[in-house]
Amino acid sequence: MALKERVGTVVSDKMDKTVVVAVENRFPHPIYQKTVSRTTRYKAHDETNAVKVGDRVRITETRPLSRTKRWQVAEVLSNTSAG
């Protein structure tokens, strides 16, 4: 069984060991064919609290870690240089 993976941008890191990752899904509208973007927010586990807002990360599906947390940060693809 292949685990699901998503790539998104961190939009919140205020929680302890948890980040909120916004994943944008772009697809053509079924009738009008205009590109529609839909954003889904996932809560992902970040054990070391190393990920910051604006970072591009890859998240993978995992067992339920809390009521809303079912993803974990697999790797940081790009960092933001704050300051």
Contact map, one row per residue, 1 for C-alpha under 8 A:
11100000000000000000000000000000000000000000000000000000000000000000000000000000000
11110000000000000000000000000000000000000000000000000000000000000000000000000000000
11111000000000000000000000000000000000000000000000000000000111000000000000000000000
01111100000000000000000000000000000000000000000000000000000110000000000000000000000
00111110000000000000000000000000000000000000000000000000011110000000000000000000000
00011111000000000000001000000000000000000000000000000000011100000000000000000000000
00001111100000000000001000000000000000000000000000000001111000000000000000000000000
00000111110000000000111100000000000000000000000000000001111000000000000000000000000
00000011111000000000111000000000000000000000000000001111100000000000000000000000000
00000001111110000011110000000000000000000000000000111111100000000000000000000000000
00000000111110000011110000000000000000000000000000001100000000000000000000000000000
00000000011111100011100000000000000000000000000000011000000000000000000000000000000
00000000011111110111000000000000000000000000000000111000000000000000000000000000000
00000000000111110110000000000000000000000000000000000000000000000000000000000000000
00000000000111111110000000000000000000000000000000000000000000000000000000000000000
00000000000011111100000000000000000000000000000010000000000000000000000000000000000
00000000000000111110000000000000000000000000111110000000000000000000000000000000000
00000000000011111111000000000000000000000011111010000000000000000000000000000000000
00000000011111101111100000000000000000000011110000100000000000000000000000000000000
00000000011110000111110000000000000000001111000000000000000000000000000000000000000
00000001111100000011111000000000000000001111000000000000100000000000000000000000000
00000001111000000001111100000000000000111100000000000000000000000000000000000000000
00000111100000000000111110000000000000111100000000000000000000000000000000000000000
00000001000000000000011111000000000011110000000000000000000000000000000000000000000
00000000000000000000001111100000000011110000000000000000000000000000000000000000000
00000000000000000000000111110000001111000000000000000000000000000000000000000000000
00000000000000000000000011111000001110000000000000000000000000000000000000000000000
00000000000000000000000001111101111100000000000000000000000000000000000000000000000
00000000000000000000000000111111111100000000000000000000000000000000000000000000000
00000000000000000000000000011111100000000000000000000000000000000000000000000000000
00000000000000000000000000001111100000000000000000000000000000000000000000000000000
00000000000000000000000000011111110000000000000000000000000000000000000000000000000
00000000000000000000000000011111111000000000000000000000000000000000000000000000000
00000000000000000000000000011001111100000000000000000000000000000000000000000000000
00000000000000000000000001111000111110000000000000000000000000000000000000000000000
00000000000000000000000001111000011111000000000000000000000000000000000000000000000
00000000000000000000000111100000001111100000000000000000000000000000000000000000000
00000000000000000000000111000000000111110000000000000000000000000000000000000000000
00000000000000000000011110000000000011111000000000000000000000000000000000000000000
00000000000000000000011110000000000001111100000000000000000000000000000000000000000
00000000000000000001111000000000000000111110000000000000000000000000000000000000000
00000000000000000001111000000000000000011111000000000000000000000000101000000000000
00000000000000000111100000000000000000001111100000000000000000000001111000000000000
00000000000000000111100000000000000000000111110000000000001000000000111110000000000
00000000000000001110000000000000000000000011111000000000000000001000101110000000000
00000000000000001110000000000000000000000001111111100000000000000000000110000000000
00000000000000001100000000000000000000000000111110000000000000000000000000000000000
00000000000000001000000000000000000000000000011111000000000000000000000000000000000
00000000000000011100000000000000000000000000011111110000000000000000000000000000000
00000000000000000000000000000000000000000000010111110000000000000000000000000000000
00000000010010000010000000000000000000000000010011111010000000000000000000010000000
00000000010110000000000000000000000000000000000011111110000000000000000000000011000
00000000111110000000000000000000000000000000000000111110000000000000000000000001000
00000000111000000000000000000000000000000000000000011111000000000000000000000011000
00000000110000000000000000000000000000000000000000111111100000000000000000011111000
00000011110000000000000000000000000000000000000000000111110000000000000000011110000
00000011110000000000100000000000000000000000000000000011111000000000000011111100000
00001111000000000000000000000000000000000000000000000001111100000000000011111000000
00001111000000000000000000000000000000000001000000000000111110000000001111100000000
00111100000000000000000000000000000000000000000000000000011111000000001111000000000
00111000000000000000000000000000000000000000000000000000001111100000011100000000000
00100000000000000000000000000000000000000000000000000000000111111000011100000000000
00000000000000000000000000000000000000000000000000000000000011111000011000000000000
00000000000000000000000000000000000000000000000000000000000001111111111000000000000
00000000000000000000000000000000000000000000100000000000000001111111110000000000000
00000000000000000000000000000000000000000000000000000000000000011111110000000000000
00000000000000000000000000000000000000000000000000000000000000011111100000000000000
00000000000000000000000000000000000000000010000000000000000000011111110000000000000
00000000000000000000000000000000000000000111100000000000000000011111111000000000000
00000000000000000000000000000000000000000011000000000000000011111101111100000000000
00000000000000000000000000000000000000000111100000000000001111110000111110000000000
00000000000000000000000000000000000000000001110000000000001111000000011111000000000
00000000000000000000000000000000000000000001110000000000111100000000001111110000000
00000000000000000000000000000000000000000000000000000000111100000000000111110000000
00000000000000000000000000000000000000000000000000000000111000000000000011111000000
00000000000000000000000000000000000000000000000000100011110000000000000011111110000
00000000000000000000000000000000000000000000000000000011110000000000000000111110000
00000000000000000000000000000000000000000000000000000011100000000000000000011111000
00000000000000000000000000000000000000000000000000010111000000000000000000011111100
00000000000000000000000000000000000000000000000000011110000000000000000000000111110
00000000000000000000000000000000000000000000000000000000000000000000000000000011111
00000000000000000000000000000000000000000000000000000000000000000000000000000001111
00000000000000000000000000000000000000000000000000000000000000000000000000000000111
